[in-house]
């Protein structure tokens, strides 16, 4: 009976092989950062955008670029600056003298994997240009609607330390990111490995030889597989309790929305698939929740002054709730 209970209902062989290949390829160039890589892959499989935060020099952009290189899809990069206009991102109508009419010239956002470097450098007007495209996978210009080609994912980076010349991302935009990934400093051993690789000029040579592992069609197919994974009612109840508690917690000024609870479930499905399982466990929920919630909740001014972090409050909330077994 137990063997029947834990028998794989979904064949994850192809997905597991692709994930391992991507991890191995990135592992040759990126030292450490296993959680970051896993979360980026999960974001792609769960059809979600990812915000990567870390101080300069911790390979945020390089990691995102390598993920894009591992997928045979259109990749574009946008460097956000204070003078960037919405038309620089979305595109603009240009007059064509031959046809005596205006033609729409697509902006760099028309890609499959779009890397936005230093997203908090652009003013609110330009940031708001991303609202529709991130949520609905389309843009509307001059009354015309333009659909994004699937898959469409935004990977954005930001620096948490330097605040001069930056604009805080509005809550509505932060909520559109599936994950906020915090990239930490490497350990001493990892730092030595990075220095050794750079000294031997290994990294640049390896970058040139990276070949795509997944096609666009593979991503679309694997997303359907991930979406169909099993989630027990008690797991859904566990997620609902976590989100409900964020709305009634004294340490929080702003709690999670229903979009946050859906994001946890979808992300947990992707993580369980990456780990070779076709069902979600409570441990998947506990592991994924900080990355899904840390940018969606707001601490009260008192808690901020005490030096508390969103991750600490999330941990306390999860500890209060009975984990289903």
Secondary structure, 3 states (H helix, E strand, C coil): CHHHHCCCCCCCHHHHHHHHHHHHHHHCCCCCCHHHHHHHHHHHHCCCEEEEECCCCCCHHHHHHHHHHCEECCEEEEECCCCCCHHHHHEEEEEECCCCEEEEEECCCCCCEEEEECHHHCCHHHHCCHHHHHHHCEEEECCEEEECCCCCEEEEEECCCCCCCCCCCCHHHHCCEEEEEECCCCCHHHHHHHHHHHHCCHHHHHHHCCCCCEEHHHHHHHHHHHHCCECCHHHHHHHHHHHHHHHCCCCEEECCCHHHHHHHHHHHHHHHHHCCCCECCHHHHHHHHHHHHCCCCEECHHHHHHCCCHHHHHHHHHHHCCCCC
